[in-house]
Amino acid sequence: MLEPTTAVQYVKGIGPRLADVLNAKGIHTVNDLLHYLPFRYEDRVNPRGISELRAGEMATVIAEVRTSGLFRTRRMPIFEMTAGQGRSRLKCIWFNATYLRDRFKPGQLVALYGKVEEDRRGGDLQLVQPQFEILGDSSEEGDSGEQKAASSLEVGRIIPIYESAGQGRLTPRWFRRIIHNVLENLPPELPDPVPAAVRRHLSLIEPREALWRVHWPDPGESLQDLQASRTPAHVRLIFEELFFLELGLELKRREQKAQTGIAFNLDSRVREAIKKILPFHPTGAQKRVLKEIASDMEKPFPMRRLLQGDVGSGKTIVAFEAAIIAIENGYQVALMAPTEILAQQHYFSARRILENAGYRVVLLTGSVEEDRKREIRRHIGQGSAQLVIGTHALIEQKVEFDKLGLVIVDEQHRFGVMQRFKLMKKSGDGNTEGHVGTAAPGRPAERSSAIQAEPDVLVMTATPIPRTLALTLYGDLDISVIDEMPPGRTPIVTRRVSDDRADEVWQFVRKQVAAGHQVYVVYPVIEENEENALKAANKMYKELGKKIFPDLRVGLLHGRMDSDLKEDVMRLFQKGELDVLVSTTVIEVGVDVANATVMVVEHAERFGLSQLHQLRGRIGRGGAKSFCILMTGGKVSEDGERRLDAMVRTTDGFRIAELDLELRGPGEFFGTRQAGMPSFQVANLIRDRQLLEAAKLEAAAVLAGPNKDFSKEEIDRALRHMRTHWQKTYGLVEVG
């Protein structure tokens, strides 16, 4: 008998060499192998007859190889194979497929799957680039006994199709044989770690039955449900994975609330201090989220809150209001930004808003000279620096805070989870259990205990995060959303044009500058590259400055420039001493120039959807009407068309984020490693949103027990299973 924890190398037919190939795909145990699900299914119960095929449909055909050969054309080699059923024949072609030269032999039985197309030359039907499997090939399966067993798994039933592994050595057919053997050798009953009441609520089938049916569906199973991963077997396995993820996150939230925090005092003096710094009347959404944040800060356990808001919604002023609460209680605040430009932007804003009220703000970034860094670190260590703004430089070992009470992390998805954790741990010795600070700004309050308290954490992002991602990526955080824009904002007009209309675009830019406004022109790359035909910022800066706008003031900004030079360029643009700023995506976040009314993005089809939305958010910050012009060069892909269409159709960041998630998938939405995104075996955050919501509710209900639904034994068993089996699913989500 095999156990779910058995290493795959001990499975019959695998061994150490093939186990190394499986390990590289994250398959280490029998349980991992059983969760390596088919990516699609083929109906070989009733495969199509060649004479029944119609152009445009997807079809599975089982036929006999008649002829095959490689033909060379001027453009590329083409491999052609003809398969037959009696007198009916079907041509199959593959482009650039020299590797198929000796693959087929006359008389072989093959299963073919692909889109049926009409051959324009002869009018016959054909399959172009079909997926195929050779059935009953003695060279693969050895003796006739194994050959017979293999064919019984491949004909006359719904067949699972797996992704190949090890550069094609481990074929779908290999996986079918191995997984079938593993399932036959599992214990008759597998323990079910999901509590019985949860199973009843969701009508979940038993784990062993789910594993059998997801790999070897019953003949009557709906092929549509199988392809959509919506059979009872799929639902069981997907829900289980999401349930234990959410159980871990919910447990973490509860453990955080049991930690010692700082109970900040929010009396009339603090409220007056907040009112003094407000440069404008806050929106209803800003008032609501500040109330949520302030309520958290008053509690004796650490705040862990995510503040979401579209570009220009006013998150920064809310963060500064939260900072005032901490500072007025005698604590320091750290604000960490991912780039120097964004850190500098926050620094300038903080000085403008806070310094007049008597608060001391300092900036610490990698480019600050060493002598100046030492001086800043000294002020931080002594507690005289009340708001410390910086980049990764804030988490350097030499930086120590006297009394860190609040950590604000901007654009969190650009940091690793460990970086947030490191900054939180720089709280110094002054944070003490249950302490309520009453000192004047900048003066440490009395210390009542030696037990260190965790600082509050406010995570901000201007990248709208779909709820499904927020429940996992930030599942340990409470969420506040600013869903209202400040008054006076004029909607941005977005237009898409091809680059053969560039002259019209530049004429429009000239008119906007003549009206006293400023313009961004963004390019995807800094330098030209022989491998692509993309326009580059450096070259276009020269062309725009010398040929197209010789009478205008044109500046250049990109990530490789010296930080002092970048700062100088941005300062000139902010002061209105540049008319046109040619840039790369370095301006995507943190650049706030109210007079800029035009954003031109060249090769817009090469940018991600959220990236385009962020770039568009750089304009429309004043009262004047603003325009985003998306210029395309060359052929645009199908996904590119959807991105551009979405940009023209809506300015709602959350709708755009949902579509971006669908187009790119959760791993690419932020970049899995940087974001600390969990890696899932069977779940898909886009497809399985409803199951994720259900898993979150059930996890919270389980941890609210013991009660009539959940016994202590069941809860303990579920938590043990989570810690031993599902730790790797959410990895660093448990940290910080």
N, C-alpha and C positions, 0 to 999 in steps of 0.2 A: 504493500500500500504506500502511496505517496501522500505526504502532508503538504498543505499550502506553503509551509516554510522551507520545504526541501530545496536545496540549491539545484539549479537547472542542470548542472553538469552530471548529476546522478540520475537524470531521466534517461530511460532507454532510447538510444539513437542520437544522443547529444554528445556527452563527453566533454573533456576540458577544452579542446580546440574550438568546437562550435559554441561552447558556453562563453568563450571570450567574445565571439561575434554578438551573441545575445546580450551580454553584459554591456557592450558598447551602445546598445539601444535601450538601456535601462531595465533589461530583463534579467534579474538575478535569481529569482525564486520561482517555484511552481505557481504561486499566486500572481506574480508579475506576468508570467507566460499566459495564464488564463485571462488576464485583463488586457492582453494584446488583442484587441477586438478586430474583426473584419472591417475594412473601410467601405466595402460594398458587398452585395450578394448577387448571385446569378440564379435565375430560375432554370434549372436543368431538369425539372419535372416534365415540362412540356417545351423543349427547345423548339425554335422556329424552323419550319421547312424553308429551304431556299426559295421555292416557288411562291411562298406566302409573303415574302419581304416587300416592304414599301419604302420608298425614299423618304428620308427625314426621321425615321424611327430608330431608337436604340434597340438592338436585338442580340440575343444569344443564339448561336448556330453551332451545332455539333455535326461535323462533316469529315470526309476523308481527304487527305492530301492527294492531289493528282500530279501537279507539276509545280516546280519552283525554280527561281533563278534570279541572278543579279544583273540589272541592266544599267549601263552608264549613259547618262545624258550630258549635255554641255554644262548644265547647272549643278547636277548632283547625281550620285548613284541611287537607283531605286530598286528595291527588292520586291518581287512579285510572286505571289503564290496563288494557285488555283485550287479550291476545295470543291468537293462534289458530294451530292446525295443522289444516287442513281444517275439519271440523265441530267439533273440540274447542276449547274456550276455557278460558283461565286468567286470573283477575283478579289484578292486582298493585296494592298500595296503599303509599303513602308518606305519613307524617305530617309536617305543617309543611313541605311541599315545594313552596312557591310557585315556586321556581326551576325546576321541571319544566314549568311552564305551556305553553311552546311547544317542548318538547324532542322530543316524538314526533309522527310523521306517519303516517297510515294507509298500509299497504303496506311500511313499513320492516321489515327483518329485524333482530331483537334477540336477543342472548344474555342470559339471565337466570339468576342464581344466588342461591339462598337456601333458607330452611327452608319446607317445605310445611306449611301450616296449614289447619285446617278453618274455614270461615266459619260462625260460630255462628248467624247469622241464616238462611242458606239451606242450609247443609250442604255447599255446594260447596267445592272446594279453592282455595286462594289462596296467593300469596307476599306476605309483609309485609316491607317495607323491603328488597327484593332488590337486590343489586348488578346492574348491567346494562351492556351495551355495545351500541351501535347498529352493526350490521355493514353495510358497503357504503354508507355515507352520503356521497353525492357532495359535500355541503357541507364535509366534513372532508378528503376525500382528493383532491379536484380531478378530474383527467380519468379516463376510464374505465380507462386502463392502470394507473394507481396504485390505482384502486379494486379492480381484479381481483387485483393483487399483494397488497393488504392482506387481501382475503378469503381468499386462499390461506394466510395465516398464522393465520387465525382460525377456520376450520371444518375438520373432519375430522382433527384432531390434538389432542394435549394442549397446552393453551394456557397460557403464563406470564401471571400477573396481577401487575402492579407497582403500588406505591403511586403515586398521582398526585403531581405536584409543581407549584409555581408557582400555587397556588390553583386547581388543576384544569386549568390550561392544557396541561400535559404529562400526557396521559392514559395509561392502560395500553397503549392501542392505539399511541400515539405511541412509547412506549418499545419496544414490540415491533418496530416498523418500523425505528427507529434502530439498536437493538442487533443486529437481524438483518443490517442493512447493514454495521455495524462488523465483525461476525464474518466476513462474506464477504470483507472487505478486509484481514484480518489476514495476516501472512506464513504460508506453508504450515506452518512449524515454529516454535514458540516455544521459546526456551531454557528449560531446566528447572533452576531454582536449587537444588532439593532433591536432596541427594546420592543417587546410584543405590542404595546399600545401604539407605537409609531408604525409598526408593520400593519396594524389594523387600520389606522387612519389613512394610510397610503395604499392599502390593498397590495402589499408587496409579497411576491412569491419567495419561496425558500432559496437560499444562495446556491445550492447545488443544482437545483432545477434551472435557475437563472443562467448559470454558466453553461449548462448543456444547451439550452434553447437559444442563447445568443450566438453560440458557435455552430450549432446544428439545429436550425429552426425546423419546427414541425412542417410537414408538407402543405398544410392549409394556412400557414402564416401569411399575413399580408406582406407582399414584397414592398409596397409603399411604406408601411410602418417600419419594416426592417431598414430600408434605405434612410429613413428619417430618424432612426434610433428611438422609436416610440413603441416598441413591443413591450409587454410586461417584463421580459428578461432585461431589456436595455434600461427600462425605468428603474428596476430594482438596483442594478449595478451603479447607475449614474447617481441615483438618490443616495445610496450608501456612501459613495465617495464625498459627495457634497455635505452630507449629514455630519460626517466625522471632521471635515474641514470646519464647518460652522460650530460644531461642538468645541473644537479647540479654540476657535476665536472667541466664542462666548465665555469659555472658561477663563481665557486670558483677560477679557473685559472685567470679569468678576474678581479675578485676582488683583487687577490694577486698583479696583475700588476698595480692596482690603489693604492696600499699601498706605503708608503714612504720607500725607500730602501737606500742602500749605493752605490753611483756611484764611484766605485774604479777606480783609475787612472792607466792606463797601458802604461806608457811611456818607453823610452829606458832604464832608470835606472832599472825599474822593470823587463823588458825583460832580461837584463844582469844578474840580480840576479837569475832568473829562470835558465838560461843557466849554471850558475856556479854550481848548485847543481846536474845537471844531471850526473848520474854515467855511462850512456851508451847513444848511439844514439837512440832516440825514434823511434817507428814504425810509419808508416803512420796513423794508427788508433789512436794511442796516440796523435799525432799532431792534428788530426781532432777533437777529443773530447776536448782537451785542448782549442782549438780555440772556440768551442761552449761554454765551461764553461767561458772562459775569456770574450767573447762577452756578456754573461749574467751578469757577474760581473761589467762590465762597465756601465750597464744600471741603471737608478735611481729607479728601483723597485726591490724587493727582488728576487734573483734567487731561483728557486725550481727545481732542476734537479736530475734525477736518472742516475747514472753511472753504466752500466752493463758490465760485462766482465767475460769470463770464467776463471777458476782457472789458475793462472800463466800468465795472459794476460798483467799485468802491470798497474792495477788500482791505486795501492798505490802511485806510483811515480807521477801519474797525480794529485792525491789528494794533494800531497806535493807541486806540482807546483801551484795549486790553493791557497794553504795556503800561499805561498810566496807572491802572489799578495796582500792578505789581510794584511799580516805582514808588507810588505814594504809600505803599506798605513797607518801604525800606528795602526792597529787593532789586536785583538787576535783571535785565531782559537781554536775551541774545536773539538776533534775527539772522538766520543763515540763508543766503541766496546762492543759486548754482553758478552764476557768472559774475564777473567783476562789473560788467555794465549794469546788471540788475541790482547788485549790491550798492553801486554808486548812486543809482536812481533812488533807491530807498533812503540812502544816506542824505541826499540833497532834500528829499521830501521831508524826512524826519527833522532835519535842521530847520527847514522853513516853518514847520508846524510846531515843533517842540522846544527849540532853543529859546524862542521868545518867552516861553512860559518858565524858563529857568532850568530845564533838564539838560544833562550833558550827554551828547551823542558822539560816539567814535566809530571810525571805519577801520577794519582790519582785513586786508586782502593780501594775496601772495606778492603783489607787485610793490607793496609799501617797503620803503628802504629799511634795512635792518635796524638802524639806530631808532628810527621812528617806531618800528614794531616793538622794540624793547620798552619804549616809553608808554605806548598804548597798553602793552601787557601789564606794565606796572600799575597803570590806572585801573585796569580790569581787576587785578589782584587785590588792590586796595579798596575797591568798591566805589571809587569816585566816578567811574564811567558807568552811567546808569542804563543806557541803551547801547548795546554793542552790535554793530551791523558788520557782516563779513561774508566771506565765502568759506571754502573748506579750511581756510587758515584758522577758523575758530576752533576746529577740533584738533589742532596740533598739540602735542604733548606739553609744550611750554605755556600754553594758555590756561590759566586757572582763574575762575571767578571767585569773588569773595562770598556773595550770596545770590546765587542764580535762582530766580523764582519763576521765570517764564521763558520757554524756548519757542520761538516762532520759526517755522521752516517753510520757505516759499518755494513753490514749484517742486514739491516733495518727490514727484516721480522721477526727477533728474538725479536724485540721490539714492544710494543704497540704504536699506533699512538700518544697517550697522552704523552709518554716519549719523543718523538721527539719534540712535542709542548712545553713541560716544558723546555727543553734545549734551544730552540729558545728564550724563554722569559727571559733568564738570560743575557740579553745584556747590563745591567748596564745603566748609565745615559749618557755615552759618545757617543752613536750612535745618530747622529742628522740629520735632514732632508737635503737631497741633498748634504751631506758633501762629499768632496773629500779629502782624507787624503794625506798629503805631508810630514809627520814627518819621521824622521829616525827610523829604526826598534826599537820597544820597547818604543818610546816616544810618548805619546798621542798627536794627532793633535789638533789644536784649535777647540773649539766647537762654532758652528755658530747659533744654535737654540735649543730650549728646546723640540722640537718635536722628539720623539724617533723613530729611524728607525729600521726596522726589519733586522736581519742578513741574509745573504745568506745561503742557505741550499743545500748541496751536499750529496745525499744518494747513498751509494755504495752497490753493492751485487755481490758476486761471484757465486751465485745460478742463473743460466740463467733462466729468467722468460719469459714464452711464451707471445706473444704479447697480447693475450686475457686477461691474468691476469694483465699484465702491464697497460692495458687500464682501469682497474677497481681498482686494488690494489694501483696503483700509477697514477691514472687518473688525479691527480692534478699536476703531475710533467712532465717537458719536459724530453725526454729520449735520452741519449747518449750511444752508444754501442761500446766497443772495440772488434772488430771481427777479430783481427789479433794477432797471437802469436809472441813474440820476436824471432829474428833469433837465430839459434843454438839449438833450442829445438828439441830433437829427439822424434819421435812419440812413445807413450807407447804401448807395446805389452800386450794385455789382454788375459788371458787363464782361462778356467773354468775346475776344476778337482774335483772329489769326494774325501772325506777325507780318503778313503782307499788307496789313493796314497800319503799319507802324507810323507812317507819316501823319495819319490822322491823330494817332495817340499823342505824338510829340507836339502837334499843333494844340491839342487840348491842354497838355501840360503847360505850354507857353501861356495860354490864356489864364490858367489858374494862377500862375506865378505873377502875371500882369495884374491880377486882381488882389495881389498881396499875400497869396498863400504859398505853402511849401509842399514838396513832393518827394516821395520815396520811390526808387526804382530798384527792384530786387532781382538778383540772378542766382541760379542754383549752385554755381561753382565760382571759385576765385580766379583760377587760371584755366586757359584753354587746354584741352586734352585731345590727343590724336584719336583716342578710342571712341570719342563721342563728338557730336557736332553742336554741343551746347555753347551758347553765348556765355562769356565769362565776365565777372565784375570788373577785373582790372582793365581788360581791353575795352569794354563798353564805357567805362569811366572816361577813358581817353577820347573815344569817339563822340560821346555825348558832350563832353566838355569842349572839344576843339571843333567838331563839325556841326553838330546839331544845335547845341546851346552855347555858342562861343561868347554870347553876351550875358549869360547867366552864371551864377556862382554855384559850381558843382563840386561836391565833396565825395570822398570814398571811405567806406567803413567795412572792414571784414575781420574775421577772427584771428588772422595771423599778424595783424598789426600790433606794434608795441602798445601796451596798455595806456601809457601817457598820451600817445598820439590818438588812440581811440577816444580817450576822454576829451581831448582838445576838439576833435571833429564833432563829437556829440554836443559839446558845449556851444560850438559855433552854430550848429543846427538849432539847438534849443533857443539860442539868443536871436535867431532869425537872420544870421549872417551868411547862411547858405540857402540857396533856393531849391536845389535838387540834391538829394543824398542817394548815391549809388551804393548798394549794400548787398550782402548775403543775408542769410537768416539770422545773423548775429543780432538783428533788431527785433527778432520774433517776440521777445518778452522784455519788459522793463523800460521801454522807450516811450516817453509821454510828452508829445509836442502838440499842444492844442491847435496850433496854426497849420499843421500838416493836414491837407484835405484830399490828397491823391496818393493811392498806392498802386503802382504798376508792377506786376509780377511777370517777368518773361519766363518762357518755358514752364508755364503754370502747371502743365500736365505732369511735370516731374516732381511736384511737391505733394506731400501727404495732405489729407483733408484738414486735420486739426492744425497742421502747420499753416496752411493757407488762411484758416480762420484766425489764427493768432496774428498773422501778418496784417490781415484786414483790421484787426483790433488796434493797430497803431494809429489809425485815422479815426475820424468821427468823434474826437475828444473835445471839440469846441462847438460853437453854435453854428458854424457854416456847414453847408451841405458837402458831403464827402463822397468820393468815388473810388471804387476798387476795380482796376482793369486787369483782367487775366488774359495774357497773350500766350497763344500756343504756337509751337513750331513743329511742323511735320505731322505724321500720323499719330492720333491719340488712341490709346488702348481703350477697351470696353470699361475697365475700372476707372481710367482717367476721365472718360466721358461722364461717369456717374459722379465723380468727385466735383468736376467743374459744374455740372448741372445742379448739384446740391448747393454749391457756393452762390450761384445765381439765384436760386429759388428761395433760400432762407438765410437769415443772420442769427438764428437761434442756435447758440453754441451746443446745447444739449441734444438737439436733433441731429446736428452735424456730428457730434461725438458718437451717437448711436450708429449712424451710418458708417463712420470711420471704423468703429469696432467690427461691424459686419464685414467691411471690405478687407481689413487687415488681420482680424483675429486678435484675441487678447494678448498673445505673446508679443506681437509686433506693435501693439497700440502704444506701449511705453518702452518696450525693450525689456524682456523678461528678467534678465539678470539685474539690471539697475533697479527695477521696480520692486524686486522681491516677490514677483508674481508666483503663485503656486503653479506647479506643473501637474496637470491632471492626466490620469491614465485613461479614463473613459468619459469624463464630463467635458462639456463644451459650454463656456459661459454665454455664448450668443444663443445657441440652440436651447439650452437648458435653464433659461431664466426662471420659469415658473417653479421648477424643481429646486432651484437655489433658494427662492423665497420660502418654499415649503420647508426646506432643510433648516433654514435659519429659525423659523417659528418652532419647529419640533425640537431643535437643539436647546433653545431657551426654555421650552416646557420641561425637558428632561432635567436640566440643571436647577429648575425650580422645585424639584422633588426632594426627598421621597414623598409620595402621596398615593392616592388610590390608583393612579395610572402607572406610576413608576416606583418599583421597590428599590431599596438601597442597594441590593445585590445587583439588580439590572444596571443601575447607574454606574456602580463601581466597575462592572464588567465592560460597559461601553467606554468608560474613561481609560481602562487598561488597554483595550483594543486600540483606541485612538493613539495612545502613547507608543505602543509597540508596532503598530502596522501603518499608521498614517502620518507619522512625524514628518517623513520626507515630502509628503504631499504639500505641506505648507511651509516647511523649512523655516526660514528666517521670519515668517509672520509671527512666530512665537517670541521674537526678540523685540525689546523696546516698546 
